[in-house]
Amino acid sequence: MSIQKRFTAQDLERIKSAVRKAEERISGEILPVFVEKSDMYFVAFYRGFLAFAALTFLSIILFDRYSGYFEDLAVYDPMMIFLWVVMVGLLGALITRLAYPLRRLLIGRSELDRATRQRAENAFLEEEVFATRHRTGIMIFVSFFEREVIVMADRGISKVVEQKEWDKMVRGITENIRKGKVVEGMEAAILRSGEILLEKGFVKTKDDVNELRDDLRME
C-alpha cells in the first residue's frame, strides 16, 4: 500500500493540528515521520526463491523414491528438473513480494529492527531535527511494514527526559496502530510529547521561533 493512501486529508490535518497545539507552550519542535517500509529487503526475494526451489527439488526426490509417480515421466532429465526448480523458485519470489507476512518471516526480526533504526537515524539527519537552537527536536518515526515505532529526541531533551517515557509512548502508538487507529495514536503521542517538555521546563519564550514547520513527513 502507498503511504499516501493510508491517510485522508482530514487525517493529515488532525496530525498537523496536534503538532501546532503541542508546540503552543513549549520551546521544542515535534516532527512526525511516516514511511511505508524502511528498506527494499531484496534479500527476502532471494530467500523466497531458494526456499520454494529447495522445497520443489525435495518434493521431486520424495515422490520419485516413494510413490513411483514419476516412473513414466522425464523426471531424470536434468533440464526438466532444473526448469521445474527455477519456475517454482520464481513463483516463490513473487509470492514473497506480495505476501507481507511471509516477507517479514524470511527477513527476520533482527534485520527488520536494524533497517528501521537505520532509516530513522537517516530521517533524523535529513529532516534536520538536530538543527534547532537549543537541540530540542523530537521525531516520532513510524514504519508500517516493520510495524515499528521509534521516538528520537535531540540531546537537549534526552539528557533530562528518561528513556522510559519514550518507551511508554512507543507502546501506546504501536497498540493504536494494531487497532487501526494510527491517527488517534499519533495525536495522543504528539500531545504527550508537549506535556513532557512542559513538565521538564521547556517553556516557550518570547523570542521563540518555529524552526521546523508544523507538518508531517511521508516517504
Helices and strands as residue ranges (DSSP letters): G 3-6, H 9-22, E 29-35, H 42-66, H 78-98, H 100-107, H 109-126, G 129-131, E 137-143, E 148-153, H 155-158, H 163-178, H 182-199, E 217-218
